[in-house]
Amino acid sequence: MNHKLARLISLLAFLVTTSVVIAAESESPRQVLFKNVNIFNGTENKIYENHQVLVEGNLIKEISSGEIEPNTGATVVDGGGAHGGASFGLT
């Protein structure tokens, strides 16, 4: 498997896993906003650079190239330009 693709796969797995752990600590779904991440879209075979991903509970609620406003108290993580895609983790 292409090293870059493996790195992309790792990011979203990390994003969702981290969100699930954080959400499990509270009664209502917690939000985690990942900023400055590159998203691999396997359907279109494209990479979308410098995006934001908002995860609520264990669901990806929004992906945007612009600013996403999370709820008050949301955890914000700077992805530092890491790559990811569905079922990927942060690499």
LOMI-404048 format. One line per 10 residues: number of its first residue (from 1); their letters; for each residue x, y, z of N, C-alpha, C. Coordinates in nm, 3 decimals, padded with zeros to 5 digits, m for minus. Atoms other than C-alpha are relative to their C-alpha. Example, Ala and Ser with C-alpha at 12.3 -4.5 7.8 and 13.67 -1.06 7.14 Angstrom:
BEGIN
1	as	00.089/m00.119/00.000/01.230/m00.450/00.780/00.090/00.120/00.000 ~ m00.082/m00.119/m00.006/01.367/m00.106/00.714/m00.077/00.109/00.073
***
This chain:
BEGIN
1	mnhklarlis	00.085/m00.118/00.000/00.000/00.000/00.000/00.089/00.124/00.000 ~ m00.071/m00.126/00.008/00.123/00.348/m00.082/00.013/00.060/00.140 ~ m00.025/m00.056/m00.133/00.282/00.508/00.227/m00.090/00.121/00.027 ~ 00.083/m00.119/m00.017/00.091/00.832/00.170/m00.146/m00.040/00.026 ~ 00.137/00.047/m00.018/m00.239/00.644/00.142/m00.016/m00.059/00.140 ~ 00.007/00.058/m00.135/m00.164/00.454/00.464/m00.007/00.110/00.104 ~ 00.004/m00.113/m00.093/m00.101/00.784/00.640/m00.137/00.066/m00.002 ~ 00.132/m00.060/00.012/m00.429/00.921/00.507/m00.105/m00.085/00.072 ~ 00.095/00.092/m00.063/m00.618/00.615/00.628/00.006/00.013/00.151 ~ m00.019/m00.007/m00.144/m00.475/00.660/00.974/m00.066/00.122/00.064
11	llaflvttsv	00.051/m00.124/m00.060/m00.599/01.019/01.027/m00.145/m00.010/00.044 ~ 00.141/00.002/m00.039/m00.974/00.968/01.023/m00.028/m00.102/00.109 ~ 00.017/00.097/m00.108/m00.950/00.657/01.239/00.038/00.065/00.133 ~ m00.043/m00.071/m00.121/m00.761/00.867/01.491/m00.103/00.104/00.040 ~ 00.098/m00.105/m00.029/m01.011/01.153/01.463/m00.124/m00.058/00.067 ~ 00.123/00.060/m00.054/m01.312/00.930/01.525/00.028/m00.066/00.134 ~ m00.033/00.068/m00.125/m01.141/00.723/01.797/00.019/00.101/00.112 ~ m00.022/m00.103/m00.100/m01.028/01.033/01.983/m00.133/00.062/00.042 ~ 00.131/m00.060/m00.029/m01.378/01.179/01.958/m00.085/m00.093/00.084 ~ 00.079/00.098/m00.075/m01.539/00.860/02.089/00.046/m00.003/00.144
21	viaaesespr	m00.053/00.002/m00.137/m01.310/00.856/02.393/m00.042/00.126/00.074 ~ 00.039/m00.125/m00.063/m01.379/01.222/02.467/m00.150/00.003/00.025 ~ 00.146/m00.001/m00.013/m01.755/01.180/02.408/m00.045/m00.094/00.110 ~ 00.038/00.097/m00.102/m01.768/00.880/02.642/00.013/00.059/00.140 ~ m00.021/m00.061/m00.130/m01.657/01.106/02.925/m00.114/00.094/00.041 ~ 00.109/m00.090/m00.033/m01.974/01.319/02.911/m00.134/m00.061/m00.039 ~ 00.134/00.052/00.027/m02.350/01.262/02.902/m00.047/00.039/m00.140 ~ 00.040/m00.042/00.134/m02.420/01.468/02.589/00.119/m00.015/m00.094 ~ m00.111/00.018/00.095/m02.218/01.420/02.271/00.095/00.119/00.003 ~ m00.103/m00.103/00.002/m01.893/01.613/02.294/00.042/00.025/m00.142
31	qvlfknvnif	m00.052/m00.035/00.132/m01.754/01.792/01.996/00.152/00.011/00.006 ~ m00.143/m00.017/00.018/m01.395/01.773/01.878/00.020/00.060/m00.138 ~ m00.029/m00.066/00.128/m01.277/02.012/01.607/00.146/m00.020/m00.033 ~ m00.137/00.019/00.049/m00.968/01.910/01.411/00.024/00.104/m00.107 ~ m00.034/m00.106/00.094/m00.810/02.204/01.233/00.128/m00.036/m00.075 ~ m00.123/00.015/00.078/m00.543/02.209/00.961/00.032/m00.146/m00.029 ~ m00.021/00.139/00.041/m00.587/01.854/00.833/m00.027/m00.013/m00.150 ~ 00.021/00.031/00.142/m00.570/01.713/00.481/m00.084/m00.127/m00.007 ~ 00.096/00.110/00.004/m00.860/01.481/00.398/00.007/m00.072/m00.134 ~ 00.002/00.083/00.121/m00.843/01.195/00.150/m00.143/m00.046/m00.025
41	ngtenkiyen	00.133/00.045/00.042/m01.169/01.132/m00.036/00.020/m00.115/m00.098 ~ m00.021/00.119/00.083/m01.147/00.776/m00.169/m00.099/m00.012/m00.113 ~ 00.101/00.006/00.106/m01.466/00.816/m00.374/00.046/00.079/m00.122 ~ m00.047/m00.087/00.109/m01.317/01.098/m00.579/00.150/m00.014/m00.024 ~ m00.145/00.019/00.010/m00.954/00.989/m00.527/00.074/00.134/00.005 ~ m00.056/m00.134/m00.012/m00.866/01.345/m00.416/00.042/00.026/00.144 ~ m00.040/m00.049/m00.133/m00.692/01.513/m00.123/m00.046/00.145/00.012 ~ 00.045/m00.136/m00.028/m00.853/01.823/00.024/00.089/00.055/00.111 ~ m00.099/m00.051/m00.093/m00.584/02.031/00.196/m00.057/00.109/00.090 ~ 00.030/m00.104/m00.098/m00.613/02.252/00.505/m00.149/00.011/00.031
51	hqvlvegnli	00.142/00.003/m00.035/m00.964/02.150/00.607/m00.019/m00.012/00.151 ~ 00.039/00.020/m00.139/m01.146/02.137/00.938/m00.102/m00.113/00.004 ~ 00.092/00.112/m00.017/m01.334/01.831/01.065/m00.061/00.011/00.139 ~ 00.071/m00.007/m00.128/m01.599/01.855/01.338/m00.062/m00.136/00.026 ~ 00.053/00.130/m00.041/m01.674/01.528/01.517/m00.085/00.022/00.124 ~ 00.091/m00.010/m00.114/m01.971/01.504/01.753/m00.035/m00.141/00.044 ~ 00.017/00.138/m00.044/m01.985/01.190/01.964/00.091/m00.088/m00.083 ~ m00.081/00.085/00.088/m01.870/00.922/01.723/m00.033/00.022/m00.147 ~ 00.037/m00.031/00.138/m01.997/01.091/01.406/00.072/00.124/m00.051 ~ m00.055/m00.118/00.065/m01.827/01.327/01.165/m00.119/00.088/m00.038
61	keissgeiep	00.115/m00.088/00.021/m02.072/01.618/01.169/00.021/00.096/m00.117 ~ m00.024/m00.098/00.106/m01.901/01.858/00.928/00.147/m00.004/m00.043 ~ m00.134/m00.016/00.057/m01.598/01.890/00.699/m00.005/00.127/m00.084 ~ 00.005/m00.128/00.071/m01.511/02.235/00.564/00.139/00.054/m00.026 ~ m00.125/m00.070/00.027/m01.234/02.434/00.402/00.001/00.134/00.074 ~ 00.011/m00.124/m00.076/m01.361/02.735/00.599/m00.005/m00.027/00.149 ~ 00.008/00.011/m00.146/m01.395/02.801/00.969/m00.128/m00.071/00.043 ~ 00.114/00.067/m00.061/m01.625/02.573/01.168/m00.008/00.051/00.144 ~ 00.022/m00.048/m00.136/m01.773/02.711/01.490/m00.056/m00.114/00.085 ~ 00.050/00.108/m00.085/m01.796/02.428/01.745/m00.078/00.058/00.119
71	ntgatvvdgg	00.070/m00.041/m00.121/m02.013/02.440/02.058/00.101/00.047/00.104 ~ m00.084/m00.042/m00.111/m01.875/02.610/02.368/00.047/m00.123/00.076 ~ m00.055/00.113/m00.074/m01.645/02.370/02.550/00.052/m00.113/m00.087 ~ m00.051/00.103/00.091/m01.552/02.170/02.240/00.152/m00.007/00.011 ~ m00.144/00.019/00.004/m01.201/02.028/02.222/00.048/00.035/m00.140 ~ m00.055/m00.039/00.130/m00.992/02.182/01.942/00.142/m00.058/m00.010 ~ m00.128/00.065/00.023/m00.698/01.988/01.798/00.059/00.052/m00.131 ~ m00.067/m00.042/00.122/m00.448/02.132/01.550/00.068/m00.122/m00.061 ~ m00.053/00.118/00.067/m00.375/01.852/01.304/00.137/00.022/m00.063 ~ m00.133/m00.030/00.051/m00.059/02.027/01.184/00.023/m00.044/m00.144
81	gahggasfgl	m00.015/00.038/00.140/m00.127/01.940/00.819/00.005/m00.150/m00.022 ~ 00.000/00.146/00.014/m00.163/01.566/00.885/m00.104/m00.042/m00.104 ~ 00.090/00.053/00.101/m00.341/01.350/00.627/m00.096/m00.101/00.062 ~ 00.096/00.098/m00.048/m00.651/01.138/00.676/m00.109/m00.026/m00.101 ~ 00.113/00.038/00.082/m00.954/00.975/00.522/m00.086/m00.095/00.081 ~ 00.089/00.091/m00.073/m01.235/00.739/00.619/00.079/m00.116/00.058 ~ m00.067/00.108/m00.075/m01.110/00.488/00.878/00.149/00.023/00.018 ~ m00.142/m00.028/m00.015/m00.772/00.664/00.896/00.025/00.059/00.139 ~ m00.041/m00.064/m00.124/m00.580/00.793/01.197/00.096/00.114/m00.033 ~ m00.088/m00.115/00.019/m00.357/01.094/01.246/00.142/m00.045/m00.026
91	t	m00.138/00.039/00.033/m00.019/01.057/01.078/00.081/00.121/m00.037
***
